[in-house]
């Protein structure tokens, strides 16, 4: 173990020295400037770009290639302008083409469809600190997407679940399409003392399968990267927005019936409810979110999965209250070791626990300090006690881009006199190379409960390095057996004994280096954009240093210019099973033993720009003391631009050694998304999961009858897979109204 740690720390030291002596690339915020001038005329958001409105506004006359090439100006000519008045920031773009546009969907906030359609997007960093920001985008069909930007290692991530009010309009012509956008100042978080914002513009041209940006930077970084923005120079410091309070009352109602509950078989139960959300701008860059009796009935159903691992599966947060500036709380820990995971609040075993109230104060205290404070109170329901949850976190920027972070979490029961509680605290330092080439984060966390157990720590480090061809990463974590994260996600610590039906906590050490090398063909006639090798290695050690589990993989990828992809890989696994484990529901669980197995995998997807897209993944090989065949395939058909229809099927055929059972598991998902317009959508998903013995129908109609105000009608059904006996049924409606005060 000591030798391993020396290797990892040596690698980190080598990269740090390299960053010091390496020649630094020019700072894009110093090179690219756009002078922001106040509009002299009223801007009408109609997609027309009338001469009287925009005639005196400076023009960015071309964007530069970013992907698959990152040199020269784009063949897809684009012109961009920006201006403002007392209420709005305005952006307009003329996107020239030959009229053969791809519009995957008219539905708003569809991230995959947005980037796979002809689109125009701009990103903002109002605090100019390269730590967080905003994204606003529109595709050629007028579908909007807005997202919050945050730092994840050396890359910037967008969270499209954030929702706020802004306006846009698109007009299409034979040789171009034009977009106009208006972002209210009160939608943004900024300081009135700052007259220099980070800004960039991204154009997606699907005919060429290319992306262009205003600033020029290496293609190995995404176009939304906060580190490579230009500078928006205001002609005067922007004033604080008026109308700092938004009230969002809701009314919901519906009927439901639990057919598996003897008391619920006689009739349906009706329910009507109401509540209130509020957004209060405490300062220009700090926001207070309040919720009273929140309702999440309109949230998408989780996509079902087949789980043949020993541990629970991570499902993303979808509830809007927990999303804005959510990275302040969630951006701690590493893969599958998260001290805070908001789905632990108001959910228990997949069932909703009513929330009485919640409050979140988040944002930028100043240019170098971000902070968040959240308190949520749940109600008592059945045998689940009422609990109060408090989370506080701060992110302090140090050096040029590095961050010192701290978090404190507390849960305690409020519905009884018991002293049941769980608490966590952690401190992290993330060094981020000024040029974005590499990062490394050092972590230390602890936990405590009323039992006051020892071995309640988690510490480690992890980071990434990236250049034009090479990407690599490393992780080293040590987790004590009593690092209990009741408000987090740490599944590997829990080992379920299938014979005693008890869960045994066991600490571990994890080591995870990985590497990707990409070749970029220089021949313009090549059908490939990139190709190259991937390899990864994962090891888990027991507290005494013995092997718990290890895995090694090697793969080769081909990424084509027409968006098709072909991948081949080989994966090896060795497991010293710590407890008897039942992976397939057999009568005889796998015993404690050493297992070694290898699988071979091939993956392919067709040109995703076509009306019909196909994908498949086939894996076959050993599996513990038997074999496993996995076939995943999908087909998507697009009726441009109003409809997308897809079917995905996943087959797992597992045959263990004689006496340990065999099974065939089926997972089928059929979905349809119909966009009647940019404000009216109907989504339906049918899921069949033989492992969970569940057949589910989810259908949701959404009408955005005015900006940020919605009517939802949601229908859900759950059946058993044996005989399709109904489990439960629910029909609900929800109406929200966005009210500025």
C-alpha positions in Angstrom: 0.0 0.0 0.0 2.8 2.4 0.9 4.4 1.8 -2.6 1.1 2.5 -4.3 0.6 5.8 -2.4 4.2 6.8 -3.4 3.4 6.2 -7.0 0.2 8.3 -6.9 1.8 11.2 -5.0 4.7 11.0 -7.4 2.4 11.3 -10.3 0.7 14.3 -8.8 4.0 16.0 -8.0 5.2 15.4 -11.6 2.1 17.0 -13.1 2.4 19.9 -10.7 5.9 20.5 -11.8 4.9 20.2 -15.4 2.2 22.9 -14.9 4.7 25.3 -13.5 7.3 25.0 -16.2 5.0 24.5 -19.2 4.3 27.4 -21.5 0.9 28.9 -20.7 -1.6 29.4 -23.5 -3.1 32.9 -23.9 -5.9 33.7 -21.5 -9.0 33.9 -23.7 -10.7 36.5 -21.5 -7.8 38.8 -22.3 -7.9 38.1 -26.0 -11.6 38.2 -26.9 -13.7 41.2 -25.9 -17.2 42.3 -26.8 -18.3 45.9 -26.0 -21.8 45.8 -24.4 -23.7 48.9 -25.4 -27.2 49.9 -24.2 -29.9 49.7 -26.8 -31.2 52.9 -28.3 -34.3 51.3 -29.6 -36.9 48.9 -28.1 -36.1 45.3 -29.0 -39.1 43.2 -30.0 -38.4 39.4 -29.6 -39.8 38.1 -32.9 -36.8 36.6 -34.7 -36.9 39.3 -37.3 -33.7 41.3 -36.3 -35.2 44.5 -37.6 -32.6 47.1 -38.8 -33.9 49.8 -36.5 -33.4 47.6 -33.4 -29.9 46.3 -34.1 -28.3 48.7 -36.6 -25.9 50.4 -34.1 -24.9 47.3 -32.2 -21.4 45.8 -32.7 -21.3 42.4 -34.6 -19.3 39.3 -34.0 -19.0 38.4 -37.7 -17.8 34.8 -37.5 -17.3 31.9 -35.1 -14.2 29.7 -35.0 -14.0 25.9 -35.4 -14.1 24.0 -32.2 -15.1 20.4 -33.0 -14.0 18.2 -34.8 -11.4 20.8 -35.8 -10.2 23.6 -33.5 -8.4 25.8 -36.0 -9.7 28.5 -38.4 -13.1 29.9 -38.9 -16.2 27.8 -39.3 -17.7 27.1 -42.8 -21.1 27.6 -41.1 -21.2 31.4 -41.1 -22.7 33.0 -37.9 -23.2 36.6 -36.9 -23.9 37.5 -33.3 -24.9 40.7 -31.5 -25.7 41.6 -27.8 -27.3 44.6 -26.2 -29.3 45.5 -23.1 -31.9 47.8 -21.6 -33.1 48.4 -18.0 -34.8 45.0 -17.8 -33.2 42.5 -20.2 -29.9 41.3 -21.7 -30.5 40.6 -25.5 -28.7 38.3 -27.8 -29.4 37.7 -31.5 -27.7 35.4 -34.0 -28.0 34.8 -37.7 -27.0 31.2 -38.5 -26.4 30.7 -42.3 -26.8 27.3 -43.9 -28.4 25.6 -46.9 -31.7 25.0 -45.3 -31.2 21.3 -44.5 -31.7 21.6 -40.8 -32.1 18.9 -38.2 -34.6 19.6 -35.4 -34.7 16.6 -33.0 -37.5 18.0 -30.8 -39.6 21.1 -30.1 -39.6 20.2 -26.4 -37.9 22.5 -24.0 -35.0 21.4 -21.7 -34.2 18.3 -23.8 -30.4 18.3 -23.5 -29.7 15.5 -25.9 -32.1 16.8 -28.5 -30.7 20.3 -28.2 -27.0 19.4 -28.9 -28.1 17.0 -31.6 -30.1 19.7 -33.4 -29.0 22.8 -35.3 -28.7 25.1 -32.3 -27.3 28.4 -31.0 -26.2 28.6 -27.3 -24.5 31.2 -25.2 -22.9 30.9 -21.8 -22.4 33.5 -19.1 -20.2 33.9 -16.1 -21.5 37.1 -14.5 -19.2 36.9 -11.5 -16.2 36.4 -13.8 -14.7 33.9 -11.4 -14.6 30.8 -13.7 -16.6 28.8 -11.0 -20.2 28.9 -12.0 -22.5 30.5 -14.6 -25.6 30.2 -16.8 -26.4 28.6 -20.2 -29.3 29.6 -22.5 -29.9 27.9 -25.9 -32.4 27.6 -28.7 -32.6 25.1 -31.5 -33.7 25.9 -35.0 -37.2 24.8 -34.1 -37.4 27.3 -31.2 -37.1 24.8 -28.3 -35.4 26.4 -25.3 -32.9 25.1 -22.9 -31.5 26.8 -19.8 -29.0 25.4 -17.4 -26.7 26.2 -14.5 -22.9 25.8 -15.1 -20.5 24.5 -12.5 -17.0 23.1 -12.3 -16.4 19.3 -12.2 -12.7 18.7 -12.2 -11.2 20.3 -15.3 -14.5 20.3 -17.2 -17.6 22.5 -16.9 -21.0 20.7 -16.4 -24.5 22.0 -17.3 -27.5 21.1 -15.2 -30.6 21.5 -17.5 -33.0 20.7 -14.7 -32.8 24.4 -13.6 -35.8 26.3 -14.8 -36.3 30.1 -15.0 -38.1 32.8 -17.1 -36.7 34.2 -20.3 -37.9 34.7 -23.9 -36.8 33.8 -27.4 -38.1 33.6 -31.0 -36.8 31.9 -34.1 -37.5 32.5 -37.8 -36.4 30.2 -40.5 -35.4 31.2 -44.1 -34.1 29.2 -47.0 -30.4 30.2 -46.4 -30.4 31.0 -42.7 -32.3 30.9 -39.4 -32.4 33.8 -37.0 -32.8 33.7 -33.2 -33.5 36.5 -30.8 -33.3 36.0 -27.0 -34.1 38.2 -24.0 -32.8 37.3 -20.5 -34.3 39.3 -17.6 -31.7 40.7 -15.3 -33.7 39.2 -12.4 -33.2 35.7 -13.8 -29.4 36.1 -13.4 -27.2 36.3 -10.3 -24.6 39.0 -10.6 -22.8 41.8 -8.8 -23.6 45.4 -9.7 -20.0 46.3 -9.0 -18.7 44.0 -11.7 -18.7 45.4 -15.3 -16.7 42.5 -16.8 -18.6 39.2 -17.4 -17.4 35.9 -18.9 -19.2 35.1 -22.2 -19.1 32.6 -25.1 -21.3 31.6 -28.0 -21.7 28.1 -29.4 -23.2 27.2 -32.8 -24.1 23.6 -33.6 -24.3 22.8 -37.4 -25.6 19.3 -37.8 -25.2 19.1 -41.6 -21.4 19.1 -41.0 -21.7 17.6 -37.5 -19.5 20.5 -36.2 -19.5 23.0 -33.4 -18.1 26.5 -33.5 -17.3 29.0 -30.7 -16.5 32.7 -30.4 -13.2 32.0 -28.6 -10.7 29.5 -29.9 -9.5 26.8 -27.6 -8.5 23.1 -27.8 -11.2 20.7 -28.9 -10.5 18.4 -25.9 -12.5 20.8 -23.8 -16.3 21.2 -24.2 -17.6 24.4 -25.8 -19.3 25.5 -22.6 -16.1 25.4 -20.6 -15.9 28.3 -18.1 -12.1 28.6 -18.4 -12.2 29.6 -22.1 -14.7 32.3 -22.3 -14.2 35.8 -23.7 -15.0 39.0 -21.8 -18.2 41.0 -22.0 -17.2 44.7 -21.3 -20.2 46.7 -20.1 -20.4 50.4 -21.0 -21.7 50.9 -17.5 -22.0 48.7 -14.4 -25.3 46.8 -14.6 -27.8 48.0 -12.0 -29.5 45.6 -9.7 -32.8 44.2 -11.1 -36.1 45.3 -9.7 -38.8 42.9 -8.7 -36.8 40.7 -6.4 -39.6 38.3 -5.2 -41.2 35.6 -7.3 -44.1 33.6 -5.9 -45.1 30.3 -7.5 -48.3 28.9 -5.9 -49.6 25.6 -7.0 -52.8 23.6 -6.9 -52.9 19.8 -7.3 -55.4 17.1 -7.1 -56.1 13.6 -8.3 -57.2 10.1 -7.6 -55.3 7.0 -6.7 -55.9 3.4 -5.7 -53.6 0.8 -4.1 -54.8 -2.5 -5.3 -52.3 -4.4 -3.1 -53.7 -2.9 0.0 -56.8 -4.7 1.2 -58.2 -1.4 2.6 -57.8 0.3 -0.8 -59.5 -2.3 -3.0 -63.0 -0.9 -2.6 -62.6 2.6 -4.1 -60.3 5.3 -5.3 -58.9 7.9 -2.9 -59.2 11.5 -3.9 -56.7 14.1 -2.8 -56.4 17.9 -3.3 -53.6 20.0 -2.1 -51.8 23.3 -2.5 -48.5 24.9 -1.7 -46.2 27.7 -2.5 -42.6 28.2 -3.8 -40.9 31.5 -3.5 -37.6 32.9 -5.0 -36.2 36.0 -3.2 -33.2 37.9 -4.4 -31.5 38.7 -1.1 -28.7 40.4 -3.1 -27.9 40.5 -6.8 -25.9 37.2 -6.4 -27.6 35.5 -3.4 -31.0 33.8 -3.8 -33.4 32.5 -1.1 -35.6 29.7 -2.2 -38.6 28.8 0.0 -41.1 26.0 -0.4 -44.2 25.2 1.7 -45.8 21.8 1.3 -44.0 21.1 -2.1 -45.5 18.7 -4.6 -43.3 16.7 -7.0 -46.1 14.8 -8.9 -45.0 16.2 -12.2 -41.4 15.0 -12.0 -40.3 12.4 -14.6 -40.4 8.7 -13.5 -37.0 7.1 -12.9 -35.7 5.0 -15.8 -35.7 1.4 -14.7 -32.5 -0.6 -14.8 -31.3 -4.2 -14.4 -29.0 -4.5 -11.5 -26.6 -7.5 -11.4 -24.1 -5.9 -9.1 -23.9 -6.3 -5.3 -24.7 -2.7 -4.6 -27.5 -0.1 -5.1 -27.9 2.1 -8.2 -27.5 5.9 -8.3 -30.6 7.8 -9.6 -30.2 11.6 -10.4 -32.1 14.3 -8.6 -35.0 15.7 -10.6 -36.9 17.9 -8.1 -36.6 21.5 -9.0 -36.3 22.8 -5.4 -33.0 21.1 -4.8 -31.4 22.1 -8.2 -30.5 25.8 -8.3 -26.8 26.1 -7.2 -27.1 22.5 -6.1 -23.4 21.9 -6.9 -22.5 24.0 -3.8 -23.8 21.0 -1.7 -23.3 18.0 -4.0 -19.9 18.7 -5.4 -18.1 16.8 -2.7 -16.6 13.4 -2.5 -15.8 11.1 -5.5 -17.5 8.5 -7.7 -20.0 6.5 -5.5 -18.8 8.2 -2.4 -21.0 11.4 -2.0 -21.3 12.9 1.5 -24.5 14.6 0.3 -27.2 13.3 -2.0 -30.4 15.3 -2.0 -32.6 12.3 -2.9 -32.1 11.2 0.7 -34.5 14.0 1.7 -38.2 13.3 1.1 -37.7 9.9 -0.3 -37.5 6.5 1.5 -37.2 3.3 -0.4 -38.5 5.0 -3.6 -41.6 6.3 -1.7 -42.2 10.0 -1.2 -42.1 11.3 2.3 -44.1 14.6 2.6 -42.0 17.7 3.1 -43.5 20.4 5.3 -41.2 23.2 4.3 -37.8 23.9 2.9 -35.4 26.9 2.7 -32.2 27.3 0.6 -29.9 30.3 0.6 -27.3 30.0 -2.1 -25.1 32.1 -4.3 -22.0 34.2 -4.4 -21.2 36.2 -1.3 -18.5 38.0 -3.3 -16.2 37.3 -6.3 -14.2 34.6 -4.5 -16.8 33.1 -2.0 -19.9 30.9 -2.7 -22.0 29.7 0.1 -25.2 27.6 0.6 -27.4 26.9 3.6 -30.4 24.6 3.4 -33.0 23.4 5.9 -35.8 21.0 5.2 -38.5 19.5 7.5 -40.3 16.3 6.6 -43.6 15.0 8.0 -44.1 11.7 9.9 -45.5 9.0 7.6 -46.3 5.5 8.7 -43.2 4.1 10.5 -41.0 6.8 9.1 -40.4 9.6 11.7 -40.4 13.3 11.0 -36.9 14.6 10.4 -35.1 17.9 10.1 -32.2 18.2 7.6 -29.6 20.9 7.6 -26.8 21.3 5.1 -24.2 24.2 5.0 -21.4 24.5 2.5 -18.8 27.1 1.4 -16.5 27.3 -1.6 -13.6 29.7 -1.3 -11.6 30.5 -4.4 -7.9 30.6 -3.7 -4.8 31.0 -5.9 -6.1 31.6 -9.5 -8.8 29.0 -9.9 -8.4 26.5 -7.0 -11.1 26.0 -4.4 -11.2 25.3 -0.6 -14.5 23.7 0.3 -16.2 22.7 3.5 -19.5 21.1 4.2 -21.6 20.3 7.4 -24.7 18.0 7.4 -27.1 17.2 10.2 -30.3 15.0 10.4 -32.3 14.5 13.5 -35.7 13.1 14.4 -38.3 15.7 15.4 -41.4 13.6 15.9 -40.4 11.8 19.1 -38.2 12.2 22.2 -35.5 10.0 20.7 -32.0 11.4 20.2 -31.6 9.7 16.8 -29.3 11.8 14.6 -26.6 11.5 11.9 -24.0 14.1 11.2 -21.2 14.6 8.7 -18.5 17.2 8.1 -15.8 17.5 5.4 -13.0 19.6 4.1 -11.7 19.5 0.5 -9.0 21.4 -1.4 -9.2 21.3 -5.2 -6.2 22.5 -7.1 -7.1 23.5 -10.7 -4.4 24.3 -13.1 -4.9 27.9 -14.4 -4.9 26.7 -18.0 -7.3 23.9 -17.2 -4.8 21.1 -18.1 -5.2 19.2 -14.8 -6.7 19.2 -11.4 -6.3 17.3 -8.1 -8.6 17.3 -5.1 -7.6 16.3 -1.6 -10.5 15.2 0.7 -11.2 14.5 4.4 -14.6 13.7 5.8 -16.0 12.3 9.0 -19.3 11.2 10.4 -21.0 10.5 13.7 -24.2 9.1 15.1 -25.5 8.7 18.6 -23.5 5.4 18.8 -20.3 7.4 18.5 -18.5 4.7 16.5 -14.8 4.9 15.5 -13.4 4.2 12.0 -15.9 6.9 10.9 -13.6 8.7 8.3 -13.2 9.0 4.6 -10.1 10.6 3.0 -8.3 10.5 -0.4 -7.5 12.4 -3.5 -8.3 12.3 -7.2 -7.8 14.3 -10.3 -7.5 14.5 -14.1 -5.0 15.5 -16.8 -5.9 16.4 -20.3 -4.2 17.6 -23.5 -5.2 17.4 -27.2 -4.6 13.6 -27.4 -4.2 12.3 -23.9 -6.7 12.1 -21.1 -5.9 10.5 -17.8 -7.3 10.3 -14.3 -6.6 8.9 -10.9 -8.5 8.2 -7.6 -7.3 7.0 -4.2 -9.9 6.7 -1.4 -9.9 5.2 2.1 -13.3 4.6 3.6 -13.8 3.5 7.2 -16.4 0.9 8.0 -18.4 3.4 10.0 -18.4 6.3 7.6 -22.2 6.5 7.6 -23.7 8.8 5.1 -27.4 8.9 5.8 -27.6 12.1 3.7 -25.2 10.8 1.1 -24.5 7.9 -1.3 -21.9 5.3 -0.3 -23.3 1.9 -1.3 -20.1 -0.2 -1.3 -19.7 0.0 2.4 -22.8 -2.2 2.9 -22.6 -5.9 2.1 -25.8 -7.9 2.3 -25.5 -11.5 3.6 -28.1 -13.5 1.7 -28.0 -16.3 4.3 -28.4 -14.3 7.5 -30.3 -11.4 5.7 -28.1 -9.0 7.6 -26.0 -6.1 6.2 -22.4 -6.0 7.2 -20.5 -2.8 7.0 -17.0 -3.1 5.7 -14.4 -0.3 5.0 -12.2 -0.3 1.9 -9.5 1.4 0.0 -10.1 2.2 -3.7 -7.5 2.8 -6.4 -8.7 3.9 -9.9 -6.3 5.1 -12.6 -7.6 5.4 -16.2 -6.2 6.7 -19.5 -7.6 7.6 -23.0 -5.5 8.4 -26.0 -7.1 9.8 -29.1 -5.7 10.0 -32.7 -7.1 12.8 -34.8 -6.8 12.1 -38.5 -5.3 15.0 -40.5 -6.7 13.7 -43.9 -9.8 15.7 -44.7 -11.2 12.7 -46.6 -11.0 10.4 -43.6 -14.4 9.2 -42.4 -13.2 9.3 -38.8 -13.2 12.3 -36.5 -11.2 10.5 -33.8 -10.1 7.0 -32.8 -8.0 5.6 -30.0 -7.5 3.4 -27.0 -9.1 3.4 -23.5 -7.9 1.5 -20.5 -9.0 1.6 -16.9 -8.0 -0.2 -13.7 -10.0 -0.4 -10.5 -9.0 -2.0 -7.2 -10.7 -2.3 -3.8 -8.7 -3.5 -0.8 -9.9 -4.7 2.5 -8.8 -2.7 5.7 -6.0 -5.3 6.3 -4.7 -4.7 2.7 -5.9 -7.9 1.2 -7.8 -7.9 -2.1 -11.5 -7.3 -2.1 -12.1 -6.8 -5.8 -10.3 -5.6 -8.9 -11.2 -4.9 -12.5 -9.2 -4.1 -15.6 -10.5 -3.0 -19.0 -9.0 -2.1 -22.4 -11.0 -0.7 -25.4 -10.6 0.8 -28.8 -13.1 3.4 -30.1 -13.9 4.7 -33.6 -15.8 8.0 -33.8 -17.0 8.8 -37.3 -17.7 12.2 -38.9 -21.3 11.2 -39.5 -21.9 10.8 -35.7 -21.7 7.0 -35.8 -19.5 5.2 -33.2 -18.0 1.7 -33.0 -16.3 0.4 -29.8 -14.7 -2.9 -28.8 -13.5 -3.8 -25.2 -12.3 -6.5 -23.0 -13.1 -6.5 -19.2 -11.5 -8.7 -16.5 -12.8 -9.0 -13.0 -11.6 -10.7 -9.8 -13.8 -10.7 -6.7 -13.1 -12.1 -3.2 -16.8 -12.3 -2.2 -16.9 -11.2 1.5 -20.4 -12.6 2.3 -22.8 -15.1 0.6 -24.5 -13.1 -2.2 -27.6 -13.7 -4.3 -27.3 -11.8 -7.6 -30.2 -13.4 -9.5 -32.7 -14.4 -6.9 -31.7 -18.1 -6.9 -32.4 -20.5 -4.0 -28.7 -21.0 -3.4 -26.5 -17.8 -3.1 -23.0 -17.6 -4.2 -20.6 -18.7 -1.4 -17.7 -16.7 0.0 -14.9 -17.5 -2.5 -12.5 -16.1 -5.1 -14.0 -15.5 -8.6 -12.3 -14.5 -11.8 -14.1 -13.8 -15.0 -13.6 -12.0 -18.4 -16.1 -10.5 -20.8 -15.9 -9.1 -24.4 -18.0 -6.2 -25.5 -18.9 -4.6 -28.8 -21.0 -1.4 -29.2 -22.3 0.5 -32.3 -24.6 3.4 -33.0 -25.7 4.6 -36.4 -25.8 8.2 -37.7 -27.9 9.9 -35.1 -28.9 12.7 -37.5 -31.0 10.3 -39.6 -34.7 9.9 -39.2 -34.1 6.4 -37.8 -31.2 5.7 -35.4 -30.1 2.4 -34.1 -27.7 1.3 -31.4 -26.6 -2.0 -29.9 -24.3 -3.4 -27.3 -23.4 -7.1 -27.0 -21.3 -8.5 -24.1 -20.5 -12.1 -23.4 -18.2 -13.9 -21.1 -17.7 -15.5 -17.7 -19.7 -14.2 -14.7 -18.7 -15.4 -11.2 -18.9 -19.2 -11.5 -21.0 -19.1 -14.7 -21.6 -17.1 -17.8 -23.5 -14.0 -18.8 -24.9 -12.7 -22.1 -26.0 -9.1 -22.3 -27.7 -7.7 -25.4 -28.9 -4.0 -25.3 -30.4 -2.5 -28.4 -32.5 0.5 -29.2 -34.3 2.2 -32.1 -35.4 5.8 -32.3 -37.6 7.2 -35.1 -38.0 11.0 -35.5 -40.9 12.7 -37.1 -39.2 16.1 -37.5 -39.8 18.2 -35.6 -42.8 17.2 -33.6 -42.3 13.6 -32.6 -39.7 11.2 -31.3 -40.5 7.5 -30.8 -38.1 4.9 -29.3 -37.9 1.3 -28.2 -35.0 0.0 -26.0 -34.5 -3.6 -25.0 -32.0 -5.1 -22.6 -31.5 -8.8 -22.2 -29.4 -10.5 -19.5 -29.1 -14.3 -19.7 -27.1 -15.5 -16.6 -26.2 -19.2 -16.1 -24.3 -19.9 -12.9 -22.6 -23.2 -12.0 -24.9 -26.2 -11.4 -26.8 -25.7 -8.2 -26.6 -21.9 -8.1 -29.3 -21.1 -10.6 -29.9 -19.4 -13.9 -32.1 -16.6 -15.1 -33.2 -14.6 -18.1 -34.0 -10.9 -17.3 -35.8 -8.6 -19.7 -35.9 -4.8 -19.6 -38.1 -3.1 -22.2 -38.7 0.6 -22.5 -40.9 2.2 -25.1 -41.3 6.0 -25.2 -43.0 8.7 -27.2 -42.5 12.4 -27.1 -44.9 14.6 -29.0 -44.5 18.3 -29.2 -47.6 20.1 -30.3 -45.7 23.4 -30.1 -42.9 24.9 -28.1 -45.2 25.2 -25.2 -47.3 22.0 -25.3 -45.8 18.5 -24.8 -47.0 14.9 -24.3 -44.6 12.3 -23.0 -45.3 8.6 -22.5 -43.1 5.8 -21.3 -43.9 2.2 -20.9 -41.4 0.1 -18.9 -41.2 -3.7 -18.4 -38.7 -4.9 -15.8 -38.8 -8.6 -15.1 -36.1 -8.3 -12.3 -38.3 -5.8 -10.4 -41.4 -7.7 -11.4 -42.9 -4.5 -12.5 -44.7 -3.2 -15.6 -45.1 0.6 -15.6 -47.0 3.2 -17.6 -46.2 6.9 -17.2 -47.9 9.5 -19.3 -47.5 13.3 -18.8 -49.2 16.2 -20.6 -47.6 19.6 -20.1 -49.0 23.0 -21.2 -46.9 26.1 -20.5 -49.8 28.4 -20.8 -47.7 31.5 -19.9 -43.9 31.8 -19.2 -42.9 29.6 -16.3 -46.6 28.8 -15.5 -47.7 25.2 -16.3 -50.6 22.8 -16.3 -49.7 19.1 -15.9 -51.8 16.0 -16.2 -50.0 12.8 -15.2 -51.2 9.2 -15.4 -49.3 6.3 -13.9 -50.0 2.6 -13.7 -48.0 -0.3 -12.2 -48.6 -4.0 -12.8 -47.0 -7.2 -11.9 -45.1 -9.0 -14.7 -46.9 -12.3 -13.9 -50.4 -12.0 -15.2 -50.3 -8.2 -15.4 -52.2 -7.8 -12.1 -52.5 -4.2 -11.3 -50.6 -2.9 -8.3 -51.6 0.8 -8.2 -53.0 3.5 -10.4 -52.9 7.3 -10.1 -54.1 10.3 -12.1 -53.1 13.7 -10.9 -53.2 17.3 -12.2 -51.0 20.2 -11.1 -51.3 23.9 -12.0 -48.5 26.4 -11.2 -48.5 30.1 -11.7 -45.3 32.3 -11.8 -46.1 35.7 -10.1 -43.5 38.5 -10.0 -44.0 41.0 -7.1 
